[in-house]
Amino acid sequence: MEMAFALMIFFILITAVFVIIALVFPEWVGITGKKALEIQKHQSGDDESKDSSTASSAPSTENKPR
């Protein structure tokens, strides 16, 4: 019985440490944090028309001679 209680306390402590790390350093545990979202926004660009123009400038693979 004492071993089960010790394991339960150990599990609770490890879970609490994980939650604290996830809140302070989300990227360390695979959560997309504020910094990663800022980088994604910067890389995607602010202009939505830029995204549609890049998609239309790609060469078409349809109607290629075989």
PyMOL commands that place a pseudoatom at each C-alpha (Angstrom):
pseudoatom trace, name=CA, resn=MET, resi=1, chain=A, elem=C, hetatm=0, pos=[0.000, 0.000, 0.000]
pseudoatom trace, name=CA, resn=GLU, resi=2, chain=A, elem=C, hetatm=0, pos=[2.860, 2.363, 0.796]
pseudoatom trace, name=CA, resn=MET, resi=3, chain=A, elem=C, hetatm=0, pos=[4.424, 1.704, -2.616]
pseudoatom trace, name=CA, resn=ALA, resi=4, chain=A, elem=C, hetatm=0, pos=[1.210, 2.652, -4.426]
pseudoatom trace, name=CA, resn=PHE, resi=5, chain=A, elem=C, hetatm=0, pos=[0.991, 5.861, -2.415]
pseudoatom trace, name=CA, resn=ALA, resi=6, chain=A, elem=C, hetatm=0, pos=[4.632, 6.703, -3.207]
pseudoatom trace, name=CA, resn=LEU, resi=7, chain=A, elem=C, hetatm=0, pos=[4.063, 6.071, -6.914]
pseudoatom trace, name=CA, resn=MET, resi=8, chain=A, elem=C, hetatm=0, pos=[0.953, 8.251, -6.868]
pseudoatom trace, name=CA, resn=ILE, resi=9, chain=A, elem=C, hetatm=0, pos=[2.886, 11.118, -5.242]
pseudoatom trace, name=CA, resn=PHE, resi=10, chain=A, elem=C, hetatm=0, pos=[5.713, 10.640, -7.783]
pseudoatom trace, name=CA, resn=PHE, resi=11, chain=A, elem=C, hetatm=0, pos=[3.226, 10.754, -10.684]
pseudoatom trace, name=CA, resn=ILE, resi=12, chain=A, elem=C, hetatm=0, pos=[1.591, 13.928, -9.336]
pseudoatom trace, name=CA, resn=LEU, resi=13, chain=A, elem=C, hetatm=0, pos=[4.969, 15.631, -8.901]
pseudoatom trace, name=CA, resn=ILE, resi=14, chain=A, elem=C, hetatm=0, pos=[6.175, 14.712, -12.393]
pseudoatom trace, name=CA, resn=THR, resi=15, chain=A, elem=C, hetatm=0, pos=[2.870, 15.867, -13.886]
pseudoatom trace, name=CA, resn=ALA, resi=16, chain=A, elem=C, hetatm=0, pos=[3.091, 19.186, -12.010]
pseudoatom trace, name=CA, resn=VAL, resi=17, chain=A, elem=C, hetatm=0, pos=[6.644, 19.720, -13.271]
pseudoatom trace, name=CA, resn=PHE, resi=18, chain=A, elem=C, hetatm=0, pos=[5.513, 18.988, -16.840]
pseudoatom trace, name=CA, resn=VAL, resi=19, chain=A, elem=C, hetatm=0, pos=[2.631, 21.459, -16.574]
pseudoatom trace, name=CA, resn=ILE, resi=20, chain=A, elem=C, hetatm=0, pos=[4.936, 24.184, -15.226]
pseudoatom trace, name=CA, resn=ILE, resi=21, chain=A, elem=C, hetatm=0, pos=[7.452, 23.601, -18.026]
pseudoatom trace, name=CA, resn=ALA, resi=22, chain=A, elem=C, hetatm=0, pos=[4.624, 23.576, -20.604]
pseudoatom trace, name=CA, resn=LEU, resi=23, chain=A, elem=C, hetatm=0, pos=[3.392, 26.952, -19.356]
pseudoatom trace, name=CA, resn=VAL, resi=24, chain=A, elem=C, hetatm=0, pos=[6.825, 28.592, -19.171]
pseudoatom trace, name=CA, resn=PHE, resi=25, chain=A, elem=C, hetatm=0, pos=[8.562, 26.962, -22.178]
pseudoatom trace, name=CA, resn=PRO, resi=26, chain=A, elem=C, hetatm=0, pos=[5.844, 25.512, -24.437]
pseudoatom trace, name=CA, resn=GLU, resi=27, chain=A, elem=C, hetatm=0, pos=[8.165, 24.809, -27.377]
pseudoatom trace, name=CA, resn=TRP, resi=28, chain=A, elem=C, hetatm=0, pos=[10.208, 22.423, -25.203]
pseudoatom trace, name=CA, resn=VAL, resi=29, chain=A, elem=C, hetatm=0, pos=[7.258, 20.049, -24.899]
pseudoatom trace, name=CA, resn=GLY, resi=30, chain=A, elem=C, hetatm=0, pos=[5.893, 20.396, -28.438]
pseudoatom trace, name=CA, resn=ILE, resi=31, chain=A, elem=C, hetatm=0, pos=[3.316, 23.121, -27.902]
pseudoatom trace, name=CA, resn=THR, resi=32, chain=A, elem=C, hetatm=0, pos=[3.282, 25.987, -30.399]
pseudoatom trace, name=CA, resn=GLY, resi=33, chain=A, elem=C, hetatm=0, pos=[4.008, 28.990, -28.224]
pseudoatom trace, name=CA, resn=LYS, resi=34, chain=A, elem=C, hetatm=0, pos=[3.707, 32.721, -28.859]
pseudoatom trace, name=CA, resn=LYS, resi=35, chain=A, elem=C, hetatm=0, pos=[7.177, 32.974, -30.378]
pseudoatom trace, name=CA, resn=ALA, resi=36, chain=A, elem=C, hetatm=0, pos=[6.507, 30.154, -32.868]
pseudoatom trace, name=CA, resn=LEU, resi=37, chain=A, elem=C, hetatm=0, pos=[3.195, 31.726, -33.860]
pseudoatom trace, name=CA, resn=GLU, resi=38, chain=A, elem=C, hetatm=0, pos=[4.945, 35.071, -34.457]
pseudoatom trace, name=CA, resn=ILE, resi=39, chain=A, elem=C, hetatm=0, pos=[7.525, 33.352, -36.658]
pseudoatom trace, name=CA, resn=GLN, resi=40, chain=A, elem=C, hetatm=0, pos=[4.805, 31.555, -38.639]
pseudoatom trace, name=CA, resn=LYS, resi=41, chain=A, elem=C, hetatm=0, pos=[2.916, 34.809, -39.139]
pseudoatom trace, name=CA, resn=HIS, resi=42, chain=A, elem=C, hetatm=0, pos=[6.068, 36.583, -40.275]
pseudoatom trace, name=CA, resn=GLN, resi=43, chain=A, elem=C, hetatm=0, pos=[6.982, 33.804, -42.713]
pseudoatom trace, name=CA, resn=SER, resi=44, chain=A, elem=C, hetatm=0, pos=[3.509, 33.595, -44.204]
pseudoatom trace, name=CA, resn=GLY, resi=45, chain=A, elem=C, hetatm=0, pos=[3.381, 37.348, -44.809]
pseudoatom trace, name=CA, resn=ASP, resi=46, chain=A, elem=C, hetatm=0, pos=[0.669, 39.811, -44.011]
pseudoatom trace, name=CA, resn=ASP, resi=47, chain=A, elem=C, hetatm=0, pos=[-0.730, 40.128, -47.552]
pseudoatom trace, name=CA, resn=GLU, resi=48, chain=A, elem=C, hetatm=0, pos=[-3.196, 37.377, -48.452]
pseudoatom trace, name=CA, resn=SER, resi=49, chain=A, elem=C, hetatm=0, pos=[-3.094, 38.234, -52.164]
pseudoatom trace, name=CA, resn=LYS, resi=50, chain=A, elem=C, hetatm=0, pos=[0.601, 37.318, -52.173]
pseudoatom trace, name=CA, resn=ASP, resi=51, chain=A, elem=C, hetatm=0, pos=[-0.304, 33.748, -51.220]
pseudoatom trace, name=CA, resn=SER, resi=52, chain=A, elem=C, hetatm=0, pos=[-2.811, 33.368, -54.057]
pseudoatom trace, name=CA, resn=SER, resi=53, chain=A, elem=C, hetatm=0, pos=[-0.414, 34.812, -56.648]
pseudoatom trace, name=CA, resn=THR, resi=54, chain=A, elem=C, hetatm=0, pos=[2.308, 32.315, -55.708]
pseudoatom trace, name=CA, resn=ALA, resi=55, chain=A, elem=C, hetatm=0, pos=[-0.097, 29.429, -56.026]
pseudoatom trace, name=CA, resn=SER, resi=56, chain=A, elem=C, hetatm=0, pos=[-1.195, 30.507, -59.522]
pseudoatom trace, name=CA, resn=SER, resi=57, chain=A, elem=C, hetatm=0, pos=[2.371, 31.020, -60.771]
pseudoatom trace, name=CA, resn=ALA, resi=58, chain=A, elem=C, hetatm=0, pos=[3.252, 27.365, -60.247]
pseudoatom trace, name=CA, resn=PRO, resi=59, chain=A, elem=C, hetatm=0, pos=[3.597, 25.406, -63.502]
pseudoatom trace, name=CA, resn=SER, resi=60, chain=A, elem=C, hetatm=0, pos=[0.657, 23.245, -64.373]
pseudoatom trace, name=CA, resn=THR, resi=61, chain=A, elem=C, hetatm=0, pos=[1.164, 19.501, -64.578]
pseudoatom trace, name=CA, resn=GLU, resi=62, chain=A, elem=C, hetatm=0, pos=[-2.009, 18.957, -66.603]
pseudoatom trace, name=CA, resn=ASN, resi=63, chain=A, elem=C, hetatm=0, pos=[-2.049, 18.350, -70.397]
pseudoatom trace, name=CA, resn=LYS, resi=64, chain=A, elem=C, hetatm=0, pos=[1.599, 17.304, -70.609]
pseudoatom trace, name=CA, resn=PRO, resi=65, chain=A, elem=C, hetatm=0, pos=[2.401, 15.203, -73.671]
pseudoatom trace, name=CA, resn=ARG, resi=66, chain=A, elem=C, hetatm=0, pos=[3.255, 11.613, -72.892]
for i in range(1, 66): cmd.bond("trace and resi %d" % i, "trace and resi %d" % (i + 1))
show_as sticks, trace
zoom trace
